């Protein structure tokens, strides 16, 4: 793959991440008055179609953001001249960290666990849902920092 193609895909993934992050932030802002989320608030959200729509979109955007982040890091590393063709995602994460990107193995696995928690249908465990959403909000600043760093 030539440098022009790599740069084009990298730019595409940056644009995608910025768009998803912006939508995620807007949806979080719509619920910010209820933060930090508590089980009774979640119960209310799950019985209101508008709040449920926002929760669904937050979940979708977070999952999409993480999927695209793996591709973005791959193309970031390719632009840096790294050979990542047969490299596992976690190895790319470790290499990106060595190159100064604010991501590491623990953060990646925490995002994966949160993604798995959010991807299940909303259960009656409102405390678990509240905890997951509270953790998700903490990732927004980290996501912004990562995007800024890979764009340098």
WOMO-V36804 format. One record per pair of residues at least 24 apart in sequence whose C-alpha atoms are under 6 Angstrom apart, sorted by the first residue. I is the first residue (numbers start at 1). J is the second residue. D is the distance in whole Angstrom. If there is no record, write none. Layout:
i->I j->J d->D
i->I j->J d->D
//
This chain:
i->10 j->75 d->5
i->13 j->72 d->6
i->20 j->61 d->6
i->24 j->58 d->6
i->37 j->130 d->5
i->38 j->130 d->6
i->39 j->126 d->5
i->39 j->127 d->5
i->39 j->130 d->6
i->42 j->126 d->6
i->63 j->115 d->6
i->102 j->146 d->6
//
